[in-house]
């Protein structure tokens, strides 16, 4: 995402739904998506209530409060009607950044006349393998 305008409502909705699904096992409800979209478009709760036929109190106290709490839990940061765009954008950037590989261990065995030689190889986050220990006969020290 190069500029702020590159992050679209469709992408934001996908990020929000995916984050909530990971956290709760459920997607956002239709009314939560509607409030999120209208907030994305800059509408107030009063505007949303008038356009969609809901009470302001219901949208503010029930749907809105639960939505921002749900997104806060799912994204791991405090999310409000004022900061949700940036919170979703940050989450999108985090999700798009590939995780470096975890340290992985591979054991290589070679056979020689004197017995087995065991080599512990750890693949670092940079992907470069590194020999940690070389033992003969006994691999219990790995």
C-alpha positions as CSV (number, residue, x, y, z in Angstrom):
1,X,0.0,0.0,0.0
2,X,1.8,3.1,-1.2
3,X,-0.5,5.9,-0.1
4,X,-3.5,6.3,2.1
5,X,-5.8,6.3,-1.0
6,X,-4.5,2.9,-2.0
7,X,-6.2,1.3,1.0
8,X,-9.8,0.9,-0.1
9,X,-13.0,0.2,1.8
10,X,-13.0,-3.4,0.3
11,X,-9.5,-4.1,1.6
12,X,-10.4,-2.6,5.0
13,X,-13.5,-4.7,5.2
14,X,-11.5,-7.9,4.4
15,X,-8.9,-7.0,7.0
16,X,-11.5,-6.4,9.6
17,X,-13.5,-9.6,8.9
18,X,-10.3,-11.7,8.7
19,X,-9.0,-10.3,12.0
20,X,-12.4,-10.8,13.8
21,X,-12.7,-14.3,12.3
22,X,-9.2,-15.3,13.5
23,X,-10.0,-14.0,17.0
24,X,-13.6,-15.1,17.5
25,X,-14.3,-17.7,14.8
26,X,-17.1,-15.5,13.4
27,X,-17.4,-12.7,10.9
28,X,-18.7,-9.2,11.5
29,X,-22.5,-9.0,11.4
30,X,-24.3,-7.2,8.6
31,X,-25.1,-4.2,10.8
32,X,-21.5,-4.1,12.0
33,X,-20.2,-4.0,8.4
34,X,-22.8,-1.3,7.6
35,X,-21.7,0.9,10.5
36,X,-18.0,0.3,9.6
37,X,-18.6,1.3,5.9
38,X,-20.6,4.3,6.8
39,X,-18.0,5.4,9.3
40,X,-15.4,4.8,6.6
41,X,-17.3,7.2,4.4
42,X,-17.2,9.8,7.2
43,X,-20.8,9.6,8.4
44,X,-21.7,10.3,12.1
45,X,-24.0,7.9,14.0
46,X,-26.8,10.5,13.5
47,X,-26.3,10.4,9.8
48,X,-26.2,6.6,9.7
49,X,-29.4,6.4,11.8
50,X,-31.2,8.8,9.4
51,X,-30.0,7.0,6.3
52,X,-30.5,3.5,7.5
53,X,-33.5,3.8,9.8
54,X,-32.0,2.9,13.1
55,X,-32.0,4.8,16.4
56,X,-28.9,6.8,17.1
57,X,-28.8,5.3,20.6
58,X,-28.8,1.7,19.2
59,X,-26.0,2.5,16.8
60,X,-23.9,4.3,19.3
61,X,-24.4,2.3,22.5
62,X,-25.0,-1.1,21.1
63,X,-23.6,-1.7,17.7
64,X,-20.8,0.9,17.7
65,X,-19.4,0.2,21.1
66,X,-19.4,-3.6,20.5
67,X,-17.9,-3.2,17.0
68,X,-14.9,-1.0,18.3
69,X,-14.3,-3.4,21.2
70,X,-14.4,-6.4,18.8
71,X,-12.0,-4.8,16.5
72,X,-9.7,-3.7,19.4
73,X,-9.5,-7.3,20.6
74,X,-9.0,-8.7,17.1
75,X,-6.3,-6.2,16.1
76,X,-4.5,-6.0,19.4
77,X,-4.8,-2.3,19.8
78,X,-7.5,0.2,20.9
79,X,-9.7,0.9,18.0
80,X,-12.3,3.8,17.9
81,X,-14.5,5.4,15.3
82,X,-11.8,8.0,14.9
83,X,-8.7,5.7,14.4
84,X,-10.1,2.6,12.8
85,X,-8.9,3.3,9.3
86,X,-5.3,3.6,10.4
87,X,-5.6,0.6,12.7
88,X,-6.9,-1.6,9.8
89,X,-4.2,-0.2,7.5
90,X,-1.5,-1.1,10.1
91,X,-3.0,-4.6,10.4
92,X,-3.0,-5.0,6.7
93,X,0.7,-4.0,6.5
94,X,1.5,-6.4,9.3
95,X,-0.4,-9.2,7.6
96,X,1.4,-8.5,4.2
97,X,4.8,-8.6,5.8
98,X,6.1,-12.1,5.5
99,X,7.2,-13.7,8.8
100,X,10.8,-14.7,8.8
101,X,11.3,-18.4,9.2
102,X,11.5,-19.7,12.7
103,X,14.7,-21.3,13.8
104,X,14.5,-24.8,12.5
105,X,16.8,-27.7,13.4
106,X,17.8,-30.5,11.0
107,X,19.9,-33.4,12.0
108,X,22.2,-34.8,9.4
109,X,23.8,-38.2,9.9
110,X,26.8,-39.5,8.1
111,X,28.3,-43.0,8.5
112,X,32.0,-43.6,8.9
113,X,34.0,-46.6,9.9
114,X,34.4,-45.2,13.4
115,X,30.6,-44.7,14.0
116,X,27.9,-42.2,13.3
117,X,28.6,-38.5,13.2
118,X,25.7,-36.4,14.1
119,X,25.5,-32.7,13.1
120,X,23.0,-30.3,14.4
121,X,22.2,-27.6,11.8
122,X,20.0,-24.6,12.7
123,X,18.5,-22.5,10.0
124,X,18.6,-18.9,11.2
125,X,16.0,-16.2,10.5
126,X,18.1,-15.1,7.5
127,X,17.8,-18.6,6.1
128,X,21.5,-19.4,6.4
129,X,22.2,-22.8,7.9
130,X,24.7,-22.9,10.7
131,X,26.4,-26.0,12.2
132,X,26.0,-25.8,15.9
133,X,27.6,-29.1,17.1
134,X,29.2,-32.1,15.7
135,X,29.1,-35.2,17.9
136,X,30.2,-38.7,17.3
137,X,28.4,-41.8,18.6
138,X,26.1,-40.0,21.0
139,X,23.5,-37.6,19.8
140,X,21.9,-37.1,23.3
141,X,23.7,-33.8,23.7
142,X,21.8,-32.2,20.9
